[in-house]
């Protein structure tokens, strides 16, 4: 998975990058919040971001808040790195749109576990989004007939919205997903082909 790192401390950035690459991730490393936000605005932006809370130019909480404004669906999964372990700071980060947080100095195994949670959440979002799109496509393809349909009491033609009278099958074909195959019912067979039916009956 491609992961964004926003970390202004060079040593911490290198350590985190190497750790993530070691477990198979592709890393896009940035040095401050402004650069991180620019990456997250790109068409191929990572779906998971790890943001340091304290950074020059723009802190991680503000980056998180702006990312949430930018992205509708699917939203990225965001983890905040922070030395601020107080409850009010954690709440502030989550209120800004972070999905998770981890306190510095962090344990790499804990970080890996939290990344696994993020990947599972993203996979679930992707599956749900696919199902929603499939359902919407199906709904778009279904045309339904509603309301009062003017039909001739004698010939059974239907008047369309423009005032033209159409055969029933043509009207239904144009206004629904109905397709017709033609046959003759027993009653009409008796009216149209009495001699043929009589000959069959006599053997």
KOLKE-65408 format. One record per residue (C-alpha): x, y, z; chain. Coordinates in steps of 0.1 Angstrom, whole numbers, plus 2048, in hexadecimal, padded with zeros to 3 digits. Layout:
N
{{X Y Z} 'A'};
...
//
This chain:
203
{{800 800 800} 'A'};
{{80B 823 7F9} 'A'};
{{80E 837 819} 'A'};
{{814 85C 81F} 'A'};
{{82C 866 83B} 'A'};
{{82C 88A 847} 'A'};
{{849 88E 860} 'A'};
{{85F 8AD 863} 'A'};
{{87B 89B 877} 'A'};
{{893 88C 85F} 'A'};
{{89E 86F 874} 'A'};
{{87B 865 87E} 'A'};
{{870 868 85A} 'A'};
{{88C 851 84E} 'A'};
{{885 837 869} 'A'};
{{860 837 862} 'A'};
{{866 834 83C} 'A'};
{{87E 817 840} 'A'};
{{867 805 858} 'A'};
{{849 808 841} 'A'};
{{85C 7FE 822} 'A'};
{{869 7E0 835} 'A'};
{{846 7D2 839} 'A'};
{{83E 7D8 815} 'A'};
{{82E 7FB 813} 'A'};
{{836 816 7F9} 'A'};
{{83E 836 80B} 'A'};
{{839 85A 801} 'A'};
{{84D 86F 81A} 'A'};
{{846 894 820} 'A'};
{{857 8AD 837} 'A'};
{{839 8C3 842} 'A'};
{{814 8C7 841} 'A'};
{{813 8DC 822} 'A'};
{{826 8C3 80D} 'A'};
{{810 8A7 81C} 'A'};
{{7F0 8B8 812} 'A'};
{{7FD 8BE 7EF} 'A'};
{{804 898 7EB} 'A'};
{{7E1 890 7F8} 'A'};
{{7D2 8A7 7DE} 'A'};
{{7E2 894 7C1} 'A'};
{{7CE 87C 7AC} 'A'};
{{7E2 85D 7B8} 'A'};
{{7E2 868 7DD} 'A'};
{{7EA 84C 7F6} 'A'};
{{7CC 83D 808} 'A'};
{{7DE 83C 829} 'A'};
{{7F1 859 83A} 'A'};
{{806 85B 859} 'A'};
{{808 880 865} 'A'};
{{81E 88E 880} 'A'};
{{80A 8A5 897} 'A'};
{{825 8BF 89A} 'A'};
{{833 8CC 879} 'A'};
{{83D 8EE 86B} 'A'};
{{826 901 854} 'A'};
{{808 8EB 85A} 'A'};
{{804 8D2 876} 'A'};
{{7F6 8AF 873} 'A'};
{{7D3 8B8 881} 'A'};
{{7CE 8D4 868} 'A'};
{{7DA 8BD 84B} 'A'};
{{7C2 8A3 857} 'A'};
{{7A5 8BC 858} 'A'};
{{7AD 8C8 835} 'A'};
{{7B0 8A5 827} 'A'};
{{78D 89D 834} 'A'};
{{780 8BC 821} 'A'};
{{791 8B1 801} 'A'};
{{787 88C 800} 'A'};
{{764 87F 7FD} 'A'};
{{767 85B 7F3} 'A'};
{{77A 846 7FA} 'A'};
{{78A 85A 817} 'A'};
{{7AE 852 821} 'A'};
{{7B6 842 842} 'A'};
{{7CA 85A 858} 'A'};
{{7E0 852 876} 'A'};
{{7EE 86F 88B} 'A'};
{{811 86C 89B} 'A'};
{{812 880 8BB} 'A'};
{{825 886 8DB} 'A'};
{{805 896 8E8} 'A'};
{{7F5 879 8FB} 'A'};
{{7DC 88E 90F} 'A'};
{{7B7 885 90A} 'A'};
{{7AE 8A7 8FC} 'A'};
{{7C9 8A5 8E2} 'A'};
{{7BE 883 8D7} 'A'};
{{79A 88E 8D4} 'A'};
{{7A5 8AD 8C0} 'A'};
{{7B7 896 8A7} 'A'};
{{79A 87F 8A3} 'A'};
{{782 89C 8A0} 'A'};
{{798 8A9 884} 'A'};
{{792 889 870} 'A'};
{{7AE 872 87B} 'A'};
{{7A5 84D 87B} 'A'};
{{7BF 843 895} 'A'};
{{7DD 851 8A8} 'A'};
{{7FD 843 8B6} 'A'};
{{813 854 8D0} 'A'};
{{839 85A 8CC} 'A'};
{{84F 848 8D2} 'A'};
{{83B 82D 8C0} 'A'};
{{841 808 8BF} 'A'};
{{845 7FC 89B} 'A'};
{{830 7DD 8A2} 'A'};
{{814 7F2 8AF} 'A'};
{{816 809 890} 'A'};
{{816 7EA 87A} 'A'};
{{7F6 7DE 88B} 'A'};
{{7E5 7FF 888} 'A'};
{{7EE 800 863} 'A'};
{{7DF 7DE 85F} 'A'};
{{7BF 7EB 86E} 'A'};
{{7C0 809 856} 'A'};
{{7C4 7F1 838} 'A'};
{{7A7 7DC 842} 'A'};
{{791 7FB 846} 'A'};
{{79C 808 823} 'A'};
{{794 7E6 814} 'A'};
{{772 7E6 825} 'A'};
{{76B 809 817} 'A'};
{{776 7FE 7F4} 'A'};
{{75F 7E0 7F5} 'A'};
{{742 7F5 802} 'A'};
{{748 810 7E8} 'A'};
{{748 7F5 7CC} 'A'};
{{727 7E7 7D8} 'A'};
{{717 809 7DA} 'A'};
{{723 811 7B6} 'A'};
{{716 7F0 7A9} 'A'};
{{6F4 7F6 7BA} 'A'};
{{6F2 81A 7AC} 'A'};
{{6FB 80D 789} 'A'};
{{6DF 7F3 78C} 'A'};
{{6C6 80D 798} 'A'};
{{6D0 824 77B} 'A'};
{{6CA 808 762} 'A'};
{{6A7 801 76F} 'A'};
{{68C 816 760} 'A'};
{{66A 814 772} 'A'};
{{647 81E 766} 'A'};
{{635 834 77F} 'A'};
{{615 847 780} 'A'};
{{5F6 846 76A} 'A'};
{{5FC 838 747} 'A'};
{{5E1 843 72D} 'A'};
{{5D6 824 71A} 'A'};
{{5BB 820 6FE} 'A'};
{{59E 80C 70B} 'A'};
{{59A 7FD 6E8} 'A'};
{{5BB 7F7 6D7} 'A'};
{{5D0 7F8 6F7} 'A'};
{{5E9 811 6E9} 'A'};
{{5FB 828 702} 'A'};
{{5FE 84D 6FF} 'A'};
{{622 859 707} 'A'};
{{62D 87A 716} 'A'};
{{62D 88B 6F4} 'A'};
{{609 881 6ED} 'A'};
{{611 866 6D4} 'A'};
{{600 844 6D6} 'A'};
{{616 826 6D6} 'A'};
{{612 800 6D6} 'A'};
{{615 7F3 6FA} 'A'};
{{635 7DF 6F3} 'A'};
{{646 7FD 6E3} 'A'};
{{63D 813 701} 'A'};
{{649 7FA 71B} 'A'};
{{669 7F3 708} 'A'};
{{672 819 708} 'A'};
{{668 81F 72C} 'A'};
{{674 7FF 73D} 'A'};
{{68C 7E2 73B} 'A'};
{{670 7CC 72D} 'A'};
{{677 7B8 70E} 'A'};
{{65C 7A6 6FB} 'A'};
{{659 784 6E9} 'A'};
{{639 77F 6D6} 'A'};
{{620 763 6D6} 'A'};
{{5FB 75D 6D3} 'A'};
{{5E4 755 6F1} 'A'};
{{5CA 73A 6EF} 'A'};
{{5AD 753 6EC} 'A'};
{{5BC 765 6CF} 'A'};
{{5C5 744 6BE} 'A'};
{{5A0 73B 6BF} 'A'};
{{597 75C 6AF} 'A'};
{{5B2 75D 695} 'A'};
{{5B7 739 68B} 'A'};
{{596 727 692} 'A'};
{{599 710 674} 'A'};
{{5BC 706 67E} 'A'};
{{5B1 6FD 6A1} 'A'};
{{593 6EA 694} 'A'};
{{5A9 6D5 67D} 'A'};
{{5C0 6CD 69B} 'A'};
{{5A2 6C4 6B0} 'A'};
{{595 6AC 695} 'A'};
{{5B7 69C 693} 'A'};
//
